[in-house]
């Protein structure tokens, strides 16, 4: 989504109180709510979560420099909170 107000294809997770949910739609929820804890020999392993988004999602689906807004305020809750100061494409 190149403009955060383009939410016509995002139902049912399109807005909260008339304000757009960014990122919107059920696809956004499928991308951000998986949590894993990995270990080896009872030692926790650090996982690098940067640079894992598909290029098509970063450039076309969600756009560049789109910052999350109202993400945990809609009908769905759960998953991790998104930092409103970090773009979705990071």
C-alpha positions as CSV (number, residue, x, y, z in Angstrom):
1,X,0.0,0.0,0.0
2,X,1.7,3.2,-1.1
3,X,-0.7,5.5,0.7
4,X,-1.8,4.6,4.2
5,X,-5.4,5.9,3.5
6,X,-5.8,3.4,0.6
7,X,-7.6,0.8,2.7
8,X,-10.4,-0.3,0.3
9,X,-8.8,-3.8,-0.2
10,X,-8.1,-4.3,3.5
11,X,-11.4,-5.4,4.9
12,X,-12.1,-6.6,7.5
13,X,-9.0,-5.1,9.2
14,X,-9.1,-1.8,7.4
15,X,-9.7,0.9,10.1
16,X,-10.3,1.6,13.7
17,X,-12.5,4.5,14.7
18,X,-12.3,5.9,11.1
19,X,-8.5,5.9,11.1
20,X,-6.6,3.5,8.9
21,X,-4.9,0.5,10.4
22,X,-1.3,0.3,9.0
23,X,-0.4,-2.3,7.9
24,X,-4.0,-3.2,7.1
25,X,-5.8,-6.4,6.1
26,X,-5.5,-10.0,7.2
27,X,-2.3,-10.5,5.2
28,X,-0.5,-8.1,7.6
29,X,-1.6,-10.3,10.5
30,X,-0.3,-13.4,8.9
31,X,3.1,-11.8,8.5
32,X,3.6,-10.4,12.0
33,X,2.2,-12.8,14.6
34,X,4.4,-15.9,14.5
35,X,6.7,-16.2,17.5
36,X,9.5,-18.8,17.9
37,X,12.0,-19.5,20.7
38,X,15.0,-21.5,19.5
39,X,17.6,-23.2,21.6
40,X,20.5,-25.6,21.3
41,X,21.9,-27.6,24.3
42,X,19.5,-25.6,26.5
43,X,21.1,-22.3,25.3
44,X,18.9,-19.7,23.7
45,X,19.7,-18.8,20.1
46,X,19.4,-15.2,18.9
47,X,17.4,-14.8,15.7
48,X,18.1,-11.9,13.3
49,X,14.6,-10.7,12.2
50,X,15.9,-8.0,9.8
51,X,15.9,-8.2,6.1
52,X,13.4,-11.1,6.0
53,X,10.5,-9.4,4.2
54,X,9.9,-10.1,0.5
55,X,11.0,-7.4,-1.9
56,X,7.5,-7.3,-3.4
57,X,5.9,-6.8,0.0
58,X,8.3,-4.0,0.9
59,X,8.0,-2.2,-2.4
60,X,4.4,-2.9,-3.5
61,X,2.2,-4.5,-0.9
62,X,3.1,-2.2,2.0
63,X,5.2,0.4,0.4
64,X,8.4,2.0,1.5
65,X,8.6,4.2,4.6
66,X,5.1,3.2,5.9
67,X,4.9,3.4,9.6
68,X,2.5,1.2,11.6
69,X,-0.6,2.9,13.1
70,X,-3.5,1.5,15.0
71,X,-2.2,-2.1,14.4
72,X,-3.3,-3.5,17.8
73,X,-6.4,-1.5,18.1
74,X,-8.7,-3.2,15.6
75,X,-10.9,-6.3,16.0
76,X,-7.8,-8.6,16.1
77,X,-5.3,-8.6,18.9
78,X,-2.3,-10.7,19.6
79,X,1.1,-11.1,18.1
80,X,3.8,-8.6,18.8
81,X,3.4,-4.9,18.9
82,X,4.8,-2.9,16.1
83,X,7.0,0.1,16.8
84,X,5.3,3.1,15.3
85,X,8.8,4.7,14.9
86,X,10.1,1.9,12.6
87,X,8.8,1.5,9.0
88,X,7.0,-1.7,8.2
89,X,9.6,-2.5,5.5
90,X,12.5,-2.9,8.0
